[in-house]
Amino acid sequence: MAFIQHFTWWLVPAVALGGAGYVTLSGVLLVWGASASENSPATGVSALFFMLAAGQVIGSMIFGQIYALTSGETALLIFAALPLLLVFAIQKFDPKVSSKNVVDKHY
């Protein structure tokens, strides 16, 4: 998509699926925030909602700077590569070890 200089109709479903994925993953993240702070679910949701909004602001500013300094293709390729790099940085989740058990072991 980064190298296309004209409009093509296949971009419409690609963008729609990207938006649907973003909304779905945002919802999953907010539900996870509620479950991560069992004593005060609203605090977890609020913190994650704030971080999601802050990430959008910071990400758009960085994208704009890369776009202005280089090109749209370069900015899109860099931002497309970031999630691929994060795949290797994410730790494996072990459902047997909950956050409550980890906290209890330290005290």
C-alpha positions as a LaTeX table, in Angstrom:
\begin{tabular}{lrrr}
\hline
Residue & $x$ (\AA) & $y$ (\AA) & $z$ (\AA) \\
\hline
Met1 & 0.00 & 0.00 & 0.00 \\
Ala2 & 2.88 & 2.36 & 0.68 \\
Phe3 & 3.96 & 2.41 & $-2.97$ \\
Ile4 & 0.54 & 2.92 & $-4.58$ \\
Gln5 & 0.15 & 6.39 & $-6.03$ \\
His6 & $-3.49$ & 6.09 & $-7.10$ \\
Phe7 & $-6.81$ & 4.96 & $-5.62$ \\
Thr8 & $-7.77$ & 1.31 & $-5.87$ \\
Trp9 & $-11.00$ & $-0.21$ & $-4.59$ \\
Trp10 & $-9.28$ & $-2.96$ & $-2.60$ \\
Leu11 & $-8.09$ & $-0.27$ & $-0.17$ \\
Val12 & $-11.65$ & 0.20 & 1.12 \\
Pro13 & $-11.99$ & $-3.29$ & 2.65 \\
Ala14 & $-8.36$ & $-3.19$ & 3.81 \\
Val15 & $-8.95$ & 0.03 & 5.72 \\
Ala16 & $-12.31$ & $-1.23$ & 7.03 \\
Leu17 & $-10.70$ & $-4.41$ & 8.35 \\
Gly18 & $-7.89$ & $-2.40$ & 9.89 \\
Gly19 & $-10.43$ & $-0.17$ & 11.66 \\
Ala20 & $-12.45$ & $-3.15$ & 12.85 \\
Gly21 & $-9.30$ & $-4.78$ & 14.19 \\
Tyr22 & $-8.31$ & $-1.58$ & 15.98 \\
Val23 & $-11.71$ & $-1.24$ & 17.65 \\
Thr24 & $-11.75$ & $-4.91$ & 18.62 \\
Leu25 & $-8.24$ & $-4.89$ & 20.07 \\
Ser26 & $-8.94$ & $-1.62$ & 21.91 \\
Gly27 & $-11.97$ & $-3.28$ & 23.52 \\
Val28 & $-9.93$ & $-6.32$ & 24.50 \\
Leu29 & $-7.28$ & $-4.05$ & 25.99 \\
Leu30 & $-9.86$ & $-2.15$ & 28.04 \\
Val31 & $-11.44$ & $-5.36$ & 29.33 \\
Trp32 & $-7.97$ & $-6.62$ & 30.25 \\
Gly33 & $-7.37$ & $-3.37$ & 32.14 \\
Ala34 & $-10.55$ & $-3.94$ & 34.14 \\
Ser35 & $-9.53$ & $-7.49$ & 35.01 \\
Ala36 & $-5.93$ & $-6.52$ & 35.81 \\
Ser37 & $-7.02$ & $-4.23$ & 38.63 \\
Glu38 & $-9.57$ & $-6.38$ & 40.43 \\
Asn39 & $-10.05$ & $-4.02$ & 43.39 \\
Ser40 & $-10.85$ & $-1.03$ & 41.17 \\
Pro41 & $-11.69$ & $-2.00$ & 37.57 \\
Ala42 & $-12.47$ & 1.61 & 36.63 \\
Thr43 & $-8.90$ & 2.59 & 37.47 \\
Gly44 & $-7.47$ & $-0.01$ & 35.11 \\
Val45 & $-9.85$ & 0.96 & 32.31 \\
Ser46 & $-9.14$ & 4.65 & 32.82 \\
Ala47 & $-5.37$ & 4.16 & 32.77 \\
Leu48 & $-5.48$ & 2.06 & 29.61 \\
Phe49 & $-7.90$ & 4.44 & 27.91 \\
Phe50 & $-5.56$ & 7.33 & 28.69 \\
Met51 & $-2.52$ & 5.41 & 27.43 \\
Leu52 & $-4.37$ & 4.46 & 24.23 \\
Ala53 & $-5.19$ & 8.12 & 23.56 \\
Ala54 & $-1.66$ & 9.25 & 24.43 \\
Gly55 & $-0.25$ & 6.63 & 22.08 \\
Gln56 & $-2.43$ & 7.92 & 19.26 \\
Val57 & $-1.25$ & 11.48 & 19.80 \\
Ile58 & 2.44 & 10.60 & 20.10 \\
Gly59 & 2.27 & 8.12 & 17.24 \\
Ser60 & 0.66 & 10.62 & 14.88 \\
Met61 & 3.28 & 13.25 & 15.77 \\
Ile62 & 6.12 & 10.80 & 15.10 \\
Phe63 & 4.47 & 9.66 & 11.86 \\
Gly64 & 4.10 & 13.27 & 10.74 \\
Gln65 & 7.76 & 14.00 & 11.44 \\
Ile66 & 8.94 & 10.92 & 9.55 \\
Tyr67 & 6.58 & 11.79 & 6.69 \\
Ala68 & 7.88 & 15.37 & 6.53 \\
Leu69 & 11.55 & 14.35 & 6.72 \\
Thr70 & 11.44 & 11.42 & 4.31 \\
Ser71 & 8.33 & 10.33 & 2.42 \\
Gly72 & 4.95 & 8.72 & 2.91 \\
Glu73 & 6.30 & 5.36 & 1.79 \\
Thr74 & 9.07 & 5.41 & 4.37 \\
Ala75 & 6.71 & 6.46 & 7.18 \\
Leu76 & 4.20 & 3.74 & 6.29 \\
Leu77 & 6.88 & 1.06 & 6.04 \\
Ile78 & 8.37 & 2.02 & 9.41 \\
Phe79 & 4.98 & 2.02 & 11.11 \\
Ala80 & 4.08 & $-1.29$ & 9.45 \\
Ala81 & 7.33 & $-2.83$ & 10.71 \\
Leu82 & 6.78 & $-1.78$ & 14.34 \\
Pro83 & 4.06 & $-4.38$ & 15.12 \\
Leu84 & 6.19 & $-7.07$ & 13.49 \\
Leu85 & 9.10 & $-6.17$ & 15.76 \\
Leu86 & 6.82 & $-6.20$ & 18.82 \\
Val87 & 5.81 & $-9.79$ & 18.07 \\
Phe88 & 9.30 & $-10.82$ & 19.21 \\
Ala89 & 9.27 & $-8.53$ & 22.26 \\
Ile90 & 6.01 & $-9.78$ & 23.80 \\
Gln91 & 6.45 & $-12.28$ & 26.61 \\
Lys92 & 4.48 & $-15.50$ & 26.65 \\
Phe93 & 1.47 & $-15.29$ & 28.96 \\
Asp94 & 1.17 & $-18.12$ & 31.48 \\
Pro95 & $-2.44$ & $-18.38$ & 32.70 \\
Lys96 & $-1.35$ & $-20.51$ & 35.67 \\
Val97 & 0.52 & $-17.54$ & 37.12 \\
Ser98 & $-1.86$ & $-14.69$ & 37.84 \\
Ser99 & $-0.84$ & $-11.21$ & 38.94 \\
Lys100 & $-2.25$ & $-11.98$ & 42.40 \\
Asn101 & 0.11 & $-14.97$ & 42.81 \\
Val102 & 3.11 & $-12.94$ & 41.69 \\
Val103 & 2.32 & $-10.18$ & 44.19 \\
Asp104 & 1.77 & $-12.68$ & 47.01 \\
Lys105 & 5.21 & $-14.24$ & 46.41 \\
His106 & 6.94 & $-10.92$ & 46.94 \\
Tyr107 & 5.31 & $-10.21$ & 50.31 \\
\hline
\end{tabular}
